Amino acid sequence: MTYHSVLTVLFFLAFLALVAWVYRPGRKQQYQELAKLPVRDDQQARAGSGGEQIHE
């Protein structure tokens, strides 16, 4: 095997490990909580500003 072949195999294995880590079942709840953050932050900002909407 050449140097480039070894690197290709290593990067492919790293990619598979990353995909397995991201899509493992235990992460689903955490991803759902993270998905709610923008809405929660927006609601807190509106409540803290007296109901005014801030346009940027």
VENSULNOR-V561995 format. One record per backbone hydrogen bond with DSSP energy under -1.0 kcal/mol. CO is the residue of the C=O (numbers start at 0). NH is the residue of the N-H. If there is no record, write none. Layout:
# VENSULNOR-V561995
CO NH
CO NH
This chain:
# VENSULNOR-V561995
1 5
2 6
3 7
4 8
5 9
6 10
7 11
8 12
9 13
10 14
11 15
12 16
13 17
14 18
15 19
16 20
17 21
18 22
23 26
24 27
26 30
27 31
28 32
29 33
30 34
35 39
36 40
37 41
38 42
39 43
40 44
41 45
42 46
43 47
44 48
45 50
